[in-house]
């Protein structure tokens, strides 16, 4: 939300403080501002403005320094109303486009490439989630016999993604029974969203014939597993620990330990990725510091965007110190999400 309570002088000084702090990671003083930028007024005037900004909660005054640093409120105001999102550099565009040229790999490898590339360009921690299949519509179910009592069920959604699960039976199952059940499942379920199938599966198959009932019963008992996503932590790709720990913030051993623990706790990252987007939002989302809710993320910012392929979607994003180059990171996340959507669309259309 924009805040019109600051006058132009205050906005300019806040912009310069944040830009300088992002660049140097050192608290910013009034003399530093007046020397670097042609403001047309004295360091004393800048000090007074900085004092007002501090009183309003946009900057803070570390006890060990005469300079100021931005607060979460200051960063939020900067991102919402002071920052101009830069055009992605041709060099970065070329680097991204080159990775996705030629033969496109399978989805798993593609998401690993995406995460590694995001981290390499931004020098931050990159996260990519696999597409969430539950919102996808079932294209078909395939049943493959493994043994007389075990089958492999392949769930394919219309966007081209698939999930497999193994089911066990207490007695032998005939191939002819499996073929009949496969046909029945596809006739009644194809085209429906997986989450709807999971919720209504039992109702849809109350009238099955006796010789199919034992197979359908196993499907009923396993519907929650068959028609839901894989475990959340298995849907997440994290890359770039060696990049983010090179940031000046992590020279502090306590902060270094903190980022390592965060990387190892995928549940927290998954949760923030799931909760960060507004419903049906196609825009880049930025959450800063304590906006992230989790204590472990209170010193970081998270920049993310959804990528889509048909009815399903995933998310990619960057986690880094609040002192990140927001303009550049937002441009890269936006471009990568759009490219990934296009590549997946092309890949599944083949």
Secondary structure, DSSP 8 states (H G I E B T S, - for coil): ---TTS-HHHHHHHHHHHHHHHHH-S-B-HHHHHHHS--SS-HHHHHHHHHHHHHTTSEE--TT-SSBEE-HHHHHHIIIII-------HHHHHHHHHHTSSS---HHHHHHHHHHHHHHHHSSEEEEE--BGGGSBEEEEEEEESSSSEEEEEEEETTS-EEEEEEE-SS---HHHHHHHHHHHHHHHTTSBHHHHHHHHHHHTTT--HHHHHHHHHHHHTHHHHTS---GGGGEEEE-HHHHTTSGGGGSHHHHHHHHHHHH-HHHHHHHHHHHS-TT--S-EEEEGGGG-SGGGTTEEEEEEEEEETTEEEEEEEEEESSS-HHHHHHHHHHHHHHHHHHHHHHHH-
